[in-house]
Amino acid sequence: MKKILLVEDDPNLGLLLQDYLALKGKFDVVLCKDGDEGLRAFTKQNYDLLILDVMMPKKDGFTLGREIRKINPKVPIIFATAKAMIEDKTEAFNLGGDDYITKPFRIEELLLRINALLKRSESVDKKGNESPSHFKLGIYSFDYTSQLITRGDAIQKLSTKEAELLRLLCIKKNEVLTREEALLNIWHDDNYFNGRSMDVFLSKIRKYLKDDPTVEIINVHGRGYKLLIN
């Protein structure tokens, strides 16, 4: 059963969509009433597709979508809004949205769009275009699946958190990985104590890679970290 996160501030419409999709589409639908609640729900479990209302209190759908894209660049997102302006459609796609539906819409049309996006997403996965699990780091090789850093015959086993953190750094090689993105993606909470824990893991990862001066993890003041490979 596919899992959908529905973020909709209209309680009547939200419940209607939740019941219809569960009955007709046989989806497991989690309903949230605003953007803040939606972000918390997203960081707690994995979803196959998101439906985000644009006009919401506390955090609008575009802001929520932008924050989600920092955590997961691939999960399909459908934006729903009462606005039909081209500027809104442009913003939806520019920030990583996969589809856009204008209210009022027929629920049957939404179901068709959901099925089309899920089918496309499954097709991409079958072609092997999922996030890579093997990385070359100078003189080292990193296998995320087996949680190993190797250098010739030398092998360093990583903890799960270390492997997840290094994988994020590798995916964003030579780009900034923000502290918030790393904490929400791995710890699902960006509180102070998780931040301190992440700093410890980073120190360990730096030690594992210390014998190659062309590989470096630097602090980017006020933002996060960057894996540099020269």
Secondary structure, 3 states (H helix, E strand, C coil): CCEEEEECCCHHHHHHHHHHHHHHCCCEEEEECCHHHHHHHHHHCCCCEEEEECCCCCCCHHHHHHHHHHHCCCCCEEEEECCCCHHHHHHHHHCCCCEEEECCCCHHHHHHHHHHHHHHHHHHHHCCCCCCCEEEECCEEEECCCCEEEECCEEEECCHHHHHHHHHHHHCCCCEEEHHHHHHHHCCCCCHHHHHHHHHHHHHHHHHCCCCCCEEEEEECCCEEEEEEC
